[in-house]
Amino acid sequence: MADSFFTSEDNLWFEPTSHTRGPWDENACHAGPPTALLARAVELLLPDQRLTRLSVNLIRPIPFQKIRIQTAIERQGRTVSTTSAVLLDESGKSIVTAAGMHLTPAPPQKMPTQHIPMGSPDEAKTGLFPITQTLHGKPAFNGDGVAVRYPEGQDHLPGPTTAWLKTVPLLDYETPSPFQKICPLADCGNAFGRNADPSQVTFMNTDLTVVLHRDPEGEWLGTQSSGFWEPNGIGLADAMLFDATGVVGRALQTLVLRAR
């Protein structure tokens, strides 16, 4: 098994490894790694501009099979450009749509900003991924695909949670960009910030929006996640994303909540 989320023989079709399998259905992918693949696809369109926001709509379950991505530049400007991408299954059916915003970076400038120290992954302790089991018993994302460390006072139980994560690379033949690297983590906010375990309430996310104001650095990246669950069955997972230097951005997920 490749030590990556995907393998590819032609750089067109991408085959998921067991690290990408979701915990609920053995025939479906966790959305984080395919989101990273979408980020990679739109980044290739505009290499001189920086992908700053990626909004992903999960319109169907992502099949655990070969997938490919079609992309387009919607608008190319000197400062702001936009792109689109569609993830297709082997039959050509649209599974996921995405929209990217790309900004032209400026020369370094001295700027007043907030600095929120988030600690160090070296000071955190190894712990369990929030979803400790799968419904199918097969290797999945929450197994060897991701390692987790918790700062003092934090753990894998329900409630607002701060954690450090390190994942396998996106592809076995290249180094992921910083945006690609944080995408699998960004899609975990609903798990880390859940208000109850899936045996009580299911919390499926229908989308994912990742906004990064700077590139994350280092192997270990962090999430500070909270869940806002409403009686109408709609929720929001809100995750602040960070590295050892400080905050790098935010991830939002719209949730469908169903009590068991």
N, C-alpha and C positions, 0 to 999 in steps of 0.2 A: 504494500500500500504506500502510495506517495505521501510524503510528509507535507501536504499542502491541501488546500480546499478543493482545487480543481487541477486536472491535467488536460492537455490538448496536444493533438498530433499535427494540427494545421493552423493553430491560432485563430480558428474560425468557430469550430465547435468545441465546447468545453464540457468535460465529463466530471461530475462531482465525485469526490472520494467520500469515505464514510465519515470524515470530519464534518461534512456539510449536511449530513442527514439530520432532519428535525427530530425532536423527542416524541412527537405524538403519532406520526405516520411514517412508517418505514419507506414509503414511496414518495415522500415530500422532503424538500430541503428546508433547513433553517434559512430565514430571509437575509441574514447578515452577510454571508459570503457572496450570494448573488448580487447584493447591493454593491459590494466592493467591485464585482466584475462590471457592473453598470458604470461605476465611477471611473474605472480604468478605461472603458470604451469612450466616454465623453471627454476624458482628459486627453486622449490621443487625438481628438479633433482639433484642439486648440492648445498646443504645447507651450505657447508663449504667454498664455493667460492662466490664471490660477483658479481652479475649481473651488468655489467658495460655498455654494449651496447645492445640495442634491435632494430633490423631492421625489419620492418613490411611491407609486400606488400599486398595492399588492392585490390585483384584481382576481387572481386565481391562485390556488396552491402551486408552488414551484415544484415541478416533477423532479424526482431523483433519477434523472436521465440526462443525456446530452442536451445542451441548450446553446443558443447563439444570440447575438445582439445586433440589432440594426440601429444605426445612429444618424443624426442629421444636425447641421448647424441651422438653428432657427433665425438667429440674427447675429451678425458679427460686427462689433463696434470697436472703436479705439480703446474705450474704457470698460464697457460692459458688453458681454456676449451671452447668448443663451443657446442651449442645445437640447435635444430630445433623444431618447433611447427607448427601444422596445425589446424586451426579452421574449424570445420565441422558443417553443418546444420543437420536438423533432417533426411534428406534423405541420409546423408553421403557424400555430395558434399563438396569439398574444397572451402572455402570462402576467407580465409586469410592465408598466410604463414608468418613465422617469423624465424629469426635467432638471437641467443643470444651469447654474449661473456662474459665469466666469468673469473675473476682474483682472485688469492689467495691473500688476504690482508697480508701486512707485519706488524710487530710490529710498534707502533708509532715512528716516526722519525721527527727530526726538519728539515723542508724543506723551502728553499726560495720560495715564491709564490706571485702572485698578490692578492691584496685584493681590491675588488671593492665594496664599501658600497652601498647597494640598498635601504636604508631607512627601515621603519617599517610599517607593515600593520595597526598598531594602529594609525598612522598618516595619513592614507589614508581615503577617503570618499566612502561610498557605492554608486555604480552606476549600470548602465544597462550592461547586456551582449551585445557584439557587434551585434549579430543577435537577434533583439528584437522581431521578429515575426516568426511564422512557416507557412508552406503552408497548413497545415492540421487542425490547431486549437486545437490540442490535447496537453496534458502535454508532455514536452520533456526535453532534457538535458539542454537547455538554460533557463529553468524555475526554479523549485525548486531544481534541481540537483546540481546547482552551484551558489555560491554567489561571487560577484565581488566588489573589492574596487580599487579606482584609486588614485595615488599620486596627489599632487597639479599640475595643468596644464595638466592633462591627462583626457581623456574621452573615450566614446565608439564609436566615429566617425572614419572614415577611416584615415589611415596614421600610421606611426610607433607608437606603443603604449606600455606603461608600465602599468601593472596591477597586482593586487593580487587576487588569487582565493582560494576558499575553497569548496570542493565537499563532497557529501555524501560518506560513505564507499563503497568499492567494493562489499563486501558481508555482509549480516546481521548477520553473526555468527562468524566473525573473524576480527581482526585488520589488515589492509593492511600494507605491507612492505613500506618503503620509496619510492622504485622504483615504486611499484604499485600505490602509492598515487599520484605521479606526472604525471602518464601517461595520465589521462583525460585532465589535463591542457596542457600537451605537444602537444596534438592534436588540440589545439585551436589557434596555431600561425597563421594559414591562415585567421582566423576570426579577431583576434585582429590586425594583421599587414596588413590587406587588404588595397588596394589602391582605391577601389570603393565599393559601396554597391552591393549586389547580384541582385538588380533590374537593374543594368547596366552591370555587368560582373559576371558570375559564376566562382567559384574558388575551384573546387573539388580537394582534395589531393588524390594521387594514392598510397602514401606510408607514412611512418613515421619512422624516425630514432631518437632514444633517447640515448644520451650518458651522463652518470653521473660520475663525478670524485670523488664525495663524496655523502653521503646520505643527502637528504634534511631533515630539522627539522622543527617542528611546524605544526600548523593547516593550516595557510595561506602560500601559496607558490606563487612565482611570475614568470611572463613572460615579457620579453622585446622583442617585435615581430616586424619584418619588412617584407614587401613583395616586391619581385623583379619580375615584370611582363614584359614579352617580347611580341613584335608584332607577334611572331610565335605561340602564344597560349600556351607557356610553361612558368611556373613560379617557384619560390622558396620562401617558407616561412621559415624564419630563426628566431628562438626564443632562446634567452639566458634565462636559467632557474635559479632561485635563491630562497633563503630564507632570513630571517632577518639577518643572519650572512654574507651572500654574495653569489657569484655565485656557483652553484652546477653542471651545465652542459649545454647541448644544445639540441635543437630539430629541425630537418629539415624535411620539407615536399615538395615533388615534386608536382606541381600543373598543372592541365589542365584548361586553361582559355578560356572562350567563351563569346564574347560580345553579349549582347541581342539586 
